[in-house]
Amino acid sequence: MLPLQAAAYDPAQAPRYNSPDLYRPNLDGVILRGDSSRGNVSGTSVVPSLGALDGTLARVVAWLSGVSTVADLRGSPRGAYFRAVSTLGFYAAGDGGGASYRFDPTDKTSADNGCTVLVGADGARWKLDWKVSIDLRQCGAKGDDTTDDTARVQAAFSAAAALGAEISVPTVAAGKGFKLTSTVTVSGAPLRVRGSGIDPGNLQGSRGVGSWFHLAHAGVGFLFQNTGYAGANELVGIGTYRDQPAPAAGWAPLAADYDVVLSAAESVVDMTMLNATKGLKVTGNVGMRTWVKRLRGQFMQNALLIERANDKNKIDYVDAWPYWQNTDFVNSYTANNLDTVIMQRVDGLDGGYLFTIFAKSALRYSQLVATGAGTGVASEHSWKAVYADNARTFLTFDAGAQYANLHIGWGTMYQDPYSTGAHYGIENNGAPNVSVAIDDWKANNLRGGAAYMTGAGALLSIGTFHEGQFNRAGTGAPAFVAVNGAQVRIGQYLRANAAQTIYGAGALAGVTGWSAPNGGAPRAGGTGVFATFDVGFLSSTTSATGQFAFPHNVGQTPNDVLLSPSPSCPDARLYYADATTLGVRCSDASGAALANATVSLTYRAGMVGRSLPTSNY
């Protein structure tokens, strides 16, 4: 018996036999050992092992069986002679669509779906012998960005979902992709779609290599619906792109729907949307979970909309960056139209890092309108970091976003150069009872002010605020405004420019009058409330009664003072306050006055929407 490698002959040079349409080697016998069924053809014993059909062995079996492509497998009767075959390609050898197939003698009725079921000329049903995943090329998709691959991709998705297989999206060359001319739908069962990653290109309209889909239409790209709780859909390592108009004066994007819609479908998403008009939409996920591991791209109107998703939602990373075209034509459009992340009826969100640039808003809390029934509620939200670079607003609440509450660990914004008018970094447009807590926030280059809060029970609480430039529009916009029952509270105020102050028009509840030192002025036509904060460290010598006084820079009598005790002043209490001076009494741990003692402490004084207790005076 010849060694196995000796059988690697060129089929074109082997004698051709008309029946049973096989290439016969110039050998008396070749034996390929394996665990499949055995078929004897003209003295040749063929026992292919599908588990090892690659490289030379695959070529041998394809040669012996006369099967190089899917057309070969369909074209001639082979079910009587072989129980398993392997192709070298779908359309041609080496095109990436090669696969192993098994003959199913019990199946007489299944239709040829061009993917997992092929029907031969003799009626034999050949079933794709997939192990974990199905490559799109094994279903006839080409990925050349010219051929319409819609039907092939849909067949692959449908077959894989039904079988519980995973879809493998191969890497295509730079500038190529699997072209789709209508929506691809997954319904009834979850599906895992995995690519090899994406190179988004050079910011000038080019695309690098990757697992790309070309959405050559204006509808929804991929729709996953009613896939149930049995398992999560996965879209990982793949990318999409649209046929957006070339940038020019007055540019506007293609009027396209979302690239991906998840409707009643638990899902994990890690993908790139190069130039989506609208990116990812999650809706109808009542009791289902959504995990956005990474979503990046240049989005024109919206990157992520979670319309309805109850409980345990997770967003690790959203990156809205001009991957497609970094031009003023496109950037000026997105600066006035892009709401990066929109939240409506969303509970229990664990948010990671959100970055956006040239956006109308980084975060927008809105109203659930899809059901036509009242307002949406977003509750128990937490974001680790939100970075709004060259954005109009950092955070926006629509009037219907009542009772929304969220926490942001760190945030920063720089208002974009494309904005007009006196916009605020944080805008609450009348939503009652919203609650926002930001541990550390910096706002700079603001045409208007830092925050405008209006609505009964609305509260903005900032641990440390880093003041940058505001009122660039010259309209007298205050840095912080709280009206109609809203409140703003700031723990520590760090002034970037001593010549700027924080003040409001009819602002903080329960306080009247205003004062504006350091060159500040009230909003035109308003009674005004000066709401600056003064923070400092001081050292002094107490009187015989343990008291001392020091000047402050609040500009009026503060209604919020915090004194931090120290070893030299274990019990520090405020005994006096006016528009220029604070008085402090120091005692030891037993309450006895520390007379004629050198003491030091830190303090914070400012204005919030409440009055100091008179007992402190």
C-alpha positions as CSV (number, residue, x, y, z in Angstrom):
1,M,0.0,0.0,0.0
2,L,1.3,3.4,-0.9
3,P,1.8,6.0,1.8
4,L,-1.0,8.6,2.1
5,Q,1.0,11.5,0.7
6,A,1.8,9.6,-2.5
7,A,-1.8,9.9,-3.5
8,A,-1.7,13.7,-4.0
9,Y,-2.1,13.6,-7.8
10,D,-3.3,16.3,-10.1
11,P,-6.9,15.4,-11.1
12,A,-6.4,17.0,-14.5
13,Q,-3.8,14.4,-15.4
14,A,-5.8,11.4,-14.1
15,P,-8.0,9.3,-16.5
16,R,-11.6,10.4,-16.5
17,Y,-14.3,7.7,-16.2
18,N,-17.9,8.5,-17.2
19,S,-19.4,6.3,-14.5
20,P,-19.7,7.0,-11.6
21,D,-18.2,10.3,-12.7
22,L,-15.0,9.9,-10.7
23,Y,-11.4,10.6,-11.2
24,R,-9.5,7.4,-10.8
25,P,-5.9,7.5,-9.7
26,N,-3.2,5.6,-11.6
27,L,-3.0,3.2,-8.7
28,D,-4.4,-0.3,-8.0
29,G,-5.6,0.8,-4.6
30,V,-5.5,3.7,-2.2
31,I,-6.7,3.3,1.4
32,L,-7.5,6.4,3.5
33,R,-8.1,5.2,7.0
34,G,-10.8,6.9,9.1
35,D,-14.0,6.5,11.0
36,S,-16.5,7.1,8.2
37,S,-18.4,4.6,6.1
38,R,-16.6,2.7,3.4
39,G,-17.4,2.7,-0.3
40,N,-15.5,0.6,-3.0
41,V,-15.2,2.2,-6.4
42,S,-13.4,0.4,-9.2
43,G,-11.1,-1.3,-6.8
44,T,-10.3,1.9,-4.9
45,S,-11.2,1.8,-1.2
46,V,-12.1,5.2,0.0
47,V,-12.6,5.8,3.7
48,P,-12.5,9.6,4.3
49,S,-12.1,10.9,7.8
50,L,-13.9,14.3,8.0
51,G,-12.1,15.3,11.1
52,A,-8.9,15.6,9.2
53,L,-10.1,16.9,5.8
54,D,-7.7,19.8,5.3
55,G,-4.6,20.5,3.3
56,T,-3.3,17.6,1.2
57,L,-5.9,15.1,2.6
58,A,-8.8,17.4,1.6
59,R,-7.4,17.6,-1.9
60,V,-7.0,13.9,-2.1
61,V,-10.6,13.2,-1.1
62,A,-12.0,16.0,-3.3
63,W,-10.0,14.5,-6.2
64,L,-11.1,10.9,-5.5
65,S,-14.7,11.9,-5.2
66,G,-14.7,14.4,-8.2
67,V,-15.9,17.2,-5.9
68,S,-14.1,20.6,-5.9
69,T,-17.1,23.0,-5.6
70,V,-20.7,23.0,-4.5
71,A,-21.7,22.8,-8.2
72,D,-19.7,19.6,-8.4
73,L,-21.6,18.2,-5.4
74,R,-25.0,19.1,-6.8
75,G,-24.2,18.2,-10.4
76,S,-23.7,14.4,-10.4
77,P,-25.0,11.5,-8.4
78,R,-22.8,10.6,-5.5
79,G,-25.1,9.4,-2.8
80,A,-24.8,5.8,-3.9
81,Y,-21.0,5.9,-3.7
82,F,-20.0,8.2,-0.9
83,R,-21.3,9.0,2.6
84,A,-19.1,12.0,3.1
85,V,-17.3,14.5,0.8
86,S,-15.2,17.6,1.2
87,T,-15.2,20.6,-1.2
88,L,-12.3,22.9,-1.8
89,G,-14.4,26.0,-2.3
90,F,-18.0,27.2,-2.9
91,Y,-17.6,28.6,-6.4
92,A,-14.0,27.7,-7.0
93,A,-11.2,26.0,-5.2
94,G,-9.6,28.3,-2.7
95,D,-12.3,30.9,-2.4
96,G,-12.8,30.2,1.3
97,G,-16.1,28.4,1.0
98,G,-14.7,24.8,1.2
99,A,-16.5,22.6,3.6
100,S,-17.2,19.0,4.6
101,Y,-20.7,17.4,4.0
102,R,-22.4,14.2,5.0
103,F,-25.0,12.3,3.0
104,D,-28.2,11.9,4.9
105,P,-30.0,8.9,3.5
106,T,-33.1,9.4,5.7
107,D,-33.8,12.9,4.4
108,K,-35.9,12.9,1.2
109,T,-37.7,16.3,1.5
110,S,-35.4,19.1,2.8
111,A,-35.1,22.0,0.4
112,D,-31.7,23.1,-0.8
113,N,-30.9,26.3,1.2
114,G,-27.6,26.9,-0.4
115,C,-25.9,26.6,2.9
116,T,-26.4,23.8,5.3
117,V,-28.5,21.6,3.0
118,L,-27.4,20.9,-0.6
119,V,-29.5,18.6,-2.9
120,G,-27.6,16.6,-5.5
121,A,-28.8,15.6,-9.0
122,D,-29.8,12.2,-7.6
123,G,-31.9,13.7,-4.8
124,A,-29.3,13.1,-2.2
125,R,-29.4,15.5,0.7
126,W,-25.9,16.7,1.7
127,K,-25.7,18.3,5.2
128,L,-23.0,20.8,6.1
129,D,-20.7,19.1,8.7
130,W,-20.3,22.2,10.9
131,K,-18.5,21.8,14.2
132,V,-18.9,25.2,16.0
133,S,-19.4,27.8,13.4
134,I,-20.5,28.4,9.8
135,D,-18.4,30.6,7.6
136,L,-20.4,33.0,5.5
137,R,-18.4,31.9,2.4
138,Q,-19.7,28.3,3.0
139,C,-23.1,29.7,2.2
140,G,-22.0,31.5,-1.0
141,A,-21.4,35.0,0.3
142,K,-18.4,36.6,-1.4
143,G,-17.6,39.8,0.5
144,D,-16.2,41.5,-2.6
145,D,-18.4,44.6,-2.1
146,T,-19.9,44.2,-5.6
147,T,-22.0,41.0,-5.4
148,D,-25.3,41.4,-3.5
149,D,-24.8,39.0,-0.6
150,T,-28.1,39.6,1.1
151,A,-29.8,36.3,0.3
152,R,-26.7,34.3,1.1
153,V,-26.1,36.1,4.5
154,Q,-29.8,35.7,5.4
155,A,-29.7,32.0,4.6
156,A,-26.6,31.6,6.7
157,F,-28.1,33.5,9.7
158,S,-31.4,31.6,9.5
159,A,-29.7,28.2,9.2
160,A,-27.2,28.9,12.0
161,A,-29.9,30.2,14.4
162,A,-32.0,27.1,13.7
163,L,-29.0,24.7,14.3
164,G,-27.5,26.6,17.3
165,A,-24.3,27.2,15.3
166,E,-22.2,30.3,15.3
167,I,-21.7,32.6,12.3
168,S,-18.1,33.3,11.4
169,V,-17.5,36.5,9.4
170,P,-14.2,36.3,7.7
171,T,-11.8,39.2,7.2
172,V,-12.1,40.9,3.8
173,A,-9.6,43.2,2.1
174,A,-9.4,46.9,2.8
175,G,-12.4,48.7,1.1
176,K,-14.4,45.4,0.7
177,G,-17.4,44.0,2.6
178,F,-20.4,41.7,2.5
179,K,-22.9,43.9,0.5
180,L,-26.5,43.8,1.9
181,T,-29.4,45.5,0.0
182,S,-32.1,44.9,2.6
183,T,-32.6,44.0,6.2
184,V,-31.2,40.7,7.5
185,T,-33.5,39.3,10.3
186,V,-33.0,36.8,13.1
187,S,-36.1,35.7,14.8
188,G,-37.2,33.0,17.2
189,A,-33.8,31.8,18.3
190,P,-30.6,33.6,19.4
191,L,-27.5,33.8,17.1
192,R,-23.9,34.4,17.7
193,V,-22.1,36.4,15.0
194,R,-18.4,36.7,15.4
195,G,-15.8,38.4,13.2
196,S,-12.1,38.9,13.4
197,G,-12.1,42.6,14.2
198,I,-12.1,45.9,12.4
199,D,-9.6,48.4,11.1
200,P,-11.8,51.6,10.7
201,G,-9.3,53.4,8.5
202,N,-7.7,56.8,8.4
203,L,-10.5,59.3,9.0
204,Q,-10.8,60.2,5.3
205,G,-13.4,57.8,4.1
206,S,-11.2,54.7,3.7
207,R,-11.7,51.4,5.4
208,G,-9.1,49.0,6.6
209,V,-9.3,45.2,6.6
210,G,-11.9,43.5,8.8
211,S,-15.2,41.7,9.1
212,W,-17.2,44.3,7.3
213,F,-20.9,44.5,6.2
214,H,-21.9,47.1,3.6
215,L,-25.4,48.3,4.4
216,A,-26.2,49.4,0.8
217,H,-29.8,50.6,1.7
218,A,-31.5,52.9,4.1
219,G,-33.5,50.4,6.2
220,V,-32.5,48.6,9.4
221,G,-29.3,46.7,8.9
222,F,-29.8,43.8,11.2
223,L,-33.0,43.0,13.2
224,F,-32.8,40.6,16.1
225,Q,-36.3,40.0,17.4
226,N,-38.2,37.7,19.8
227,T,-35.2,35.5,20.4
228,G,-36.2,34.8,23.9
229,Y,-34.3,34.1,27.1
230,A,-32.6,30.8,26.2
231,G,-29.3,32.4,25.2
232,A,-27.8,35.8,24.3
233,N,-27.3,37.0,20.8
234,E,-23.7,38.1,20.2
235,L,-22.4,40.6,17.6
236,V,-18.7,40.6,18.2
237,G,-15.7,41.8,16.1
238,I,-17.8,42.9,13.1
239,G,-18.3,46.3,11.4
240,T,-20.9,48.1,9.3
241,Y,-20.8,51.0,6.9
242,R,-23.3,53.1,4.9
243,D,-23.2,54.9,1.6
244,Q,-23.1,58.4,3.1
245,P,-23.0,61.4,0.8
246,A,-19.6,63.0,0.2
247,P,-18.9,65.9,2.6
248,A,-19.7,69.3,1.2
249,A,-21.3,72.6,2.3
250,G,-24.7,72.0,3.9
251,W,-24.0,68.3,4.3
252,A,-26.6,66.0,5.7
253,P,-26.4,62.2,6.1
254,L,-28.4,59.5,4.4
255,A,-31.9,59.2,5.9
256,A,-31.2,55.7,7.2
257,D,-32.6,53.6,10.0
258,Y,-30.5,51.9,12.7
259,D,-27.6,49.7,11.7
260,V,-28.7,47.2,14.4
261,V,-32.1,46.8,16.2
262,L,-32.4,44.4,19.2
263,S,-36.1,43.8,19.9
264,A,-37.0,41.5,22.8
265,A,-33.5,40.0,22.3
266,E,-30.9,39.5,25.1
267,S,-27.6,40.5,23.5
268,V,-23.9,41.2,23.8
269,V,-22.6,43.8,21.4
270,D,-18.9,44.6,20.5
271,M,-18.8,46.2,17.1
272,T,-17.8,49.2,14.9
273,M,-20.3,51.2,13.0
274,L,-18.1,53.3,10.7
275,N,-20.6,56.0,9.6
276,A,-24.0,55.1,10.8
277,T,-26.8,57.7,10.7
278,K,-28.2,55.8,13.7
279,G,-26.3,53.1,15.4
280,L,-27.8,50.6,17.9
281,K,-31.4,50.5,19.2
282,V,-32.6,48.3,22.0
283,T,-36.4,48.0,22.5
284,G,-38.9,45.7,24.0
285,N,-36.4,44.0,26.3
286,V,-38.8,43.5,29.2
287,G,-36.8,41.5,31.7
288,M,-34.0,40.9,29.2
289,R,-30.4,42.1,29.5
290,T,-28.3,44.1,27.1
291,W,-24.5,44.2,27.4
292,V,-22.7,46.7,25.1
293,K,-19.1,45.8,25.5
294,R,-17.9,48.2,22.9
295,L,-19.7,50.4,20.4
296,R,-17.5,52.7,18.3
297,G,-18.0,54.7,15.1
298,Q,-18.8,58.1,13.7
299,F,-22.6,58.5,14.4
300,M,-24.6,61.2,12.7
301,Q,-27.8,61.4,14.8
302,N,-27.6,58.7,17.5
303,A,-25.1,56.1,18.6
304,L,-27.2,54.2,21.1
305,L,-30.9,54.4,22.0
306,I,-32.2,52.2,24.7
307,E,-35.9,52.6,24.4
308,R,-36.9,49.9,26.8
309,A,-34.7,47.5,28.7
310,N,-35.6,46.4,32.2
311,D,-32.9,45.7,34.8
312,K,-29.3,44.7,34.7
313,N,-28.1,46.6,31.6
314,K,-24.4,47.1,31.1
315,I,-22.5,49.5,28.9
316,D,-18.7,49.2,29.0
317,Y,-17.5,51.5,26.3
318,V,-19.1,53.9,23.8
319,D,-16.7,55.8,21.5
320,A,-18.2,58.4,19.1
321,W,-15.2,59.6,17.1
322,P,-14.9,60.8,13.5
323,Y,-13.6,57.5,12.1
324,W,-15.1,58.1,8.7
325,Q,-14.6,61.8,7.9
326,N,-13.0,64.4,10.1
327,T,-14.3,67.5,8.3
328,D,-16.1,70.7,9.3
329,F,-19.0,69.8,7.0
330,V,-19.7,66.6,8.9
331,N,-18.7,67.8,12.3
332,S,-20.9,70.9,12.2
333,Y,-23.9,68.6,11.3
334,T,-23.2,66.2,14.2
335,A,-22.6,69.1,16.6
336,N,-26.2,70.2,16.1
337,N,-27.9,66.8,15.6
338,L,-26.0,63.9,17.4
339,D,-27.5,62.8,20.7
340,T,-24.8,60.2,21.5
341,V,-26.7,58.1,24.0
342,I,-30.4,58.3,24.6
343,M,-32.1,56.7,27.6
344,Q,-35.8,56.3,27.9
345,R,-37.3,53.4,29.9
346,V,-34.1,51.9,31.3
347,D,-33.5,50.4,34.8
348,G,-30.4,49.3,36.6
349,L,-27.7,50.6,34.2
350,D,-24.0,49.9,34.9
351,G,-22.2,52.4,32.7
352,G,-18.5,52.5,32.0
353,Y,-16.8,55.0,29.7
354,L,-18.7,57.3,27.3
355,F,-16.7,59.5,24.9
356,T,-18.2,61.7,22.3
357,I,-17.0,64.6,20.1
358,F,-18.8,67.2,18.0
359,A,-22.2,66.1,19.5
360,K,-25.4,67.9,20.4
361,S,-25.4,65.9,23.7
362,A,-23.3,63.2,25.3
363,L,-26.2,61.8,27.4
364,R,-29.9,62.5,26.8
365,Y,-32.6,61.3,29.1
366,S,-35.9,61.3,27.2
367,Q,-39.4,59.9,27.1
368,L,-40.7,56.5,26.1
369,V,-43.0,57.2,23.2
370,A,-43.0,54.0,21.3
371,T,-45.9,52.6,23.3
372,G,-47.9,55.8,23.1
373,A,-48.4,55.7,26.9
374,G,-47.0,58.4,29.0
375,T,-43.5,59.1,30.2
376,G,-40.4,56.9,30.4
377,V,-38.5,56.3,33.6
378,A,-34.7,55.8,33.8
379,S,-33.6,54.8,37.3
380,E,-30.6,53.5,39.1
381,H,-28.0,54.6,36.5
382,S,-24.3,54.8,37.1
383,W,-21.5,56.0,34.8
384,K,-17.9,55.7,35.6
385,A,-16.7,58.5,33.2
386,V,-18.3,60.7,30.6
387,Y,-16.1,62.8,28.3
388,A,-17.9,65.3,26.1
389,D,-15.3,66.9,23.8
390,N,-16.5,69.8,21.7
391,A,-20.1,69.0,22.5
392,R,-23.0,71.3,23.0
393,T,-24.3,69.7,26.2
394,F,-22.9,67.2,28.6
395,L,-26.3,66.0,29.9
396,T,-29.8,66.8,28.8
397,F,-33.2,66.0,30.4
398,D,-36.3,66.3,28.3
399,A,-39.4,67.5,30.1
400,G,-40.9,64.0,30.2
401,A,-37.9,62.3,31.8
402,Q,-39.4,62.5,35.3
403,Y,-37.8,60.7,38.3
404,A,-34.7,59.9,36.3
405,N,-31.8,59.4,38.7
406,L,-28.1,58.8,37.9
407,H,-24.6,59.0,39.2
408,I,-21.5,60.0,37.3
409,G,-18.1,59.4,38.8
410,W,-16.0,61.7,36.6
411,G,-17.0,64.0,33.8
412,T,-15.6,66.8,31.6
413,M,-16.8,68.8,28.8
414,Y,-15.5,71.5,26.4
415,Q,-18.3,73.2,24.4
416,D,-18.0,72.9,20.7
417,P,-17.0,75.8,18.3
418,Y,-20.1,75.1,16.1
419,S,-22.7,76.0,18.7
420,T,-24.7,79.2,18.6
421,G,-26.7,80.7,21.5
422,A,-26.1,80.4,25.2
423,H,-26.3,76.7,25.8
424,Y,-25.7,75.1,29.2
425,G,-23.5,72.1,29.9
426,I,-26.3,70.4,31.8
427,E,-29.8,71.2,30.9
428,N,-33.0,70.1,32.6
429,N,-35.9,71.2,30.5
430,G,-38.6,70.9,33.2
431,A,-38.4,67.2,34.1
432,P,-39.5,67.0,37.8
433,N,-37.8,65.0,40.5
434,V,-34.7,64.2,38.5
435,S,-31.6,63.6,40.6
436,V,-28.0,63.8,39.3
437,A,-24.9,63.3,41.4
438,I,-21.5,63.9,39.9
439,D,-18.4,63.3,42.0
440,D,-16.0,65.4,39.9
441,W,-17.0,67.6,36.9
442,K,-15.1,70.1,34.8
443,A,-16.9,72.4,32.3
444,N,-15.0,74.9,30.0
445,N,-15.5,77.1,27.0
446,L,-19.2,77.4,27.6
447,R,-21.2,79.8,25.5
448,G,-23.8,79.8,28.3
449,G,-23.4,78.5,31.8
450,A,-22.5,75.2,33.5
451,A,-26.0,74.0,34.4
452,Y,-29.6,75.1,34.2
453,M,-32.0,73.1,36.4
454,T,-35.8,73.7,36.4
455,G,-38.5,71.4,37.7
456,A,-40.0,70.7,41.1
457,G,-37.8,68.4,43.1
458,A,-34.9,68.4,40.6
459,L,-31.5,68.2,42.2
460,L,-28.0,68.5,40.8
461,S,-25.2,67.6,43.3
462,I,-21.6,68.0,42.3
463,G,-18.8,66.9,44.7
464,T,-16.0,69.0,43.1
465,F,-16.6,71.5,40.3
466,H,-13.8,72.8,38.2
467,E,-14.9,76.1,36.8
468,G,-13.7,77.0,33.3
469,Q,-14.7,79.8,31.0
470,F,-18.5,80.4,30.7
471,N,-20.8,83.1,29.2
472,R,-18.7,83.3,26.0
473,A,-21.9,84.4,24.1
474,G,-21.9,87.5,26.2
475,T,-25.5,87.3,27.2
476,G,-24.9,87.5,30.9
477,A,-25.6,83.7,31.4
478,P,-24.9,82.6,35.0
479,A,-22.8,79.6,35.6
480,F,-25.5,77.8,37.6
481,V,-29.3,78.4,37.6
482,A,-31.8,76.5,39.7
483,V,-35.4,77.7,39.4
484,N,-39.0,76.4,39.9
485,G,-38.2,74.2,42.8
486,A,-34.9,72.8,41.5
487,Q,-31.6,72.9,43.5
488,V,-27.9,72.9,42.8
489,R,-25.4,71.8,45.4
490,I,-21.7,71.9,45.0
491,G,-19.3,70.4,47.6
492,Q,-16.0,71.9,46.5
493,Y,-15.6,74.7,44.0
494,L,-12.3,75.1,42.2
495,R,-12.0,78.4,40.4
496,A,-10.0,78.3,37.2
497,N,-10.2,82.1,36.8
498,A,-10.5,84.3,39.8
499,A,-12.1,87.0,37.7
500,Q,-15.1,84.8,37.1
501,T,-17.9,84.1,39.5
502,I,-20.9,81.9,39.7
503,Y,-24.3,83.6,40.0
504,G,-27.9,83.0,38.9
505,A,-31.0,84.8,37.8
506,G,-33.8,84.2,40.4
507,A,-31.9,81.1,41.2
508,L,-31.4,79.2,44.4
509,A,-34.6,78.7,46.4
510,G,-35.2,80.8,49.5
511,V,-32.5,83.4,48.8
512,T,-33.0,87.0,47.5
513,G,-30.6,89.7,46.5
514,W,-27.3,89.3,44.8
515,S,-23.7,90.4,44.9
516,A,-21.1,90.0,42.3
517,P,-17.5,90.7,43.3
518,N,-14.5,90.1,41.1
519,G,-16.2,91.7,38.1
520,G,-19.2,89.4,38.0
521,A,-22.6,90.7,36.9
522,P,-26.2,89.3,37.0
523,R,-28.1,88.1,34.0
524,A,-29.7,91.1,32.3
525,G,-33.2,91.8,33.7
526,G,-32.9,89.3,36.5
527,T,-32.9,90.0,40.3
528,G,-30.1,87.5,40.4
529,V,-28.6,85.3,43.1
530,F,-24.9,85.2,43.5
531,A,-24.0,81.6,44.2
532,T,-20.2,81.4,44.4
533,F,-18.3,79.1,46.7
534,D,-15.2,79.8,48.7
535,V,-12.8,77.1,49.9
536,G,-9.6,77.6,51.9
537,F,-7.2,76.7,54.7
538,L,-6.5,79.1,57.5
539,S,-4.4,79.4,60.7
540,S,-5.2,81.9,63.5
541,T,-5.0,82.6,67.2
542,T,-8.2,82.4,69.3
543,S,-9.4,84.9,71.8
544,A,-9.9,84.3,75.5
545,T,-13.3,82.8,74.6
546,G,-11.8,80.4,72.0
547,Q,-13.1,82.5,69.1
548,F,-11.6,84.0,65.9
549,A,-12.9,85.6,62.7
550,F,-11.7,85.6,59.1
551,P,-12.8,87.1,55.8
552,H,-14.5,85.0,53.0
553,N,-15.1,85.6,49.3
554,V,-18.6,84.4,48.8
555,G,-19.9,88.0,48.2
556,Q,-22.9,87.8,50.4
557,T,-23.9,86.1,53.7
558,P,-23.4,82.3,52.9
559,N,-26.1,79.9,53.8
560,D,-23.9,76.9,53.6
561,V,-20.7,76.6,55.7
562,L,-18.6,73.5,56.3
563,L,-15.8,73.5,58.9
564,S,-13.4,70.6,59.0
565,P,-12.0,69.9,62.5
566,S,-8.3,69.4,63.1
567,P,-6.1,68.2,66.0
568,S,-5.6,71.9,67.0
569,C,-9.4,72.5,66.8
570,P,-11.2,69.2,67.5
571,D,-14.6,70.9,67.7
572,A,-15.1,73.8,65.3
573,R,-18.4,75.6,65.2
574,L,-19.7,78.6,63.4
575,Y,-20.9,81.5,65.6
576,Y,-21.2,84.4,63.2
577,A,-21.6,85.0,59.4
578,D,-22.2,88.1,57.3
579,A,-21.4,89.1,53.7
580,T,-17.6,89.5,54.4
581,T,-16.8,87.6,57.6
582,L,-17.1,84.2,59.3
583,G,-16.7,83.7,63.0
584,V,-15.5,80.3,64.4
585,R,-15.3,79.0,68.0
586,C,-12.8,76.2,68.8
587,S,-13.3,73.7,71.7
588,D,-11.5,70.7,72.9
589,A,-13.1,67.2,72.9
590,S,-14.8,67.9,76.3
591,G,-16.3,71.1,74.9
592,A,-14.1,73.6,76.8
593,A,-13.0,76.7,74.8
594,L,-9.5,76.7,73.4
595,A,-8.4,80.1,74.7
596,N,-5.5,82.0,73.2
597,A,-4.5,79.0,71.1
598,T,-3.0,78.7,67.7
599,V,-5.4,76.7,65.6
600,S,-5.8,75.7,61.9
601,L,-8.7,74.3,59.9
602,T,-10.2,74.1,56.4
603,Y,-13.5,75.6,55.4
604,R,-16.0,75.8,52.6
605,A,-18.6,78.5,52.3
606,G,-21.3,79.1,49.7
607,M,-24.9,79.3,48.6
608,V,-27.3,76.4,48.3
609,G,-31.1,76.2,48.4
610,R,-31.5,76.3,52.1
611,S,-30.8,78.6,55.1
612,L,-28.3,78.1,57.9
613,P,-29.8,77.1,61.2
614,T,-30.0,80.1,63.5
615,S,-28.6,78.0,66.3
616,N,-25.2,78.1,64.7
617,Y,-25.0,81.9,65.2
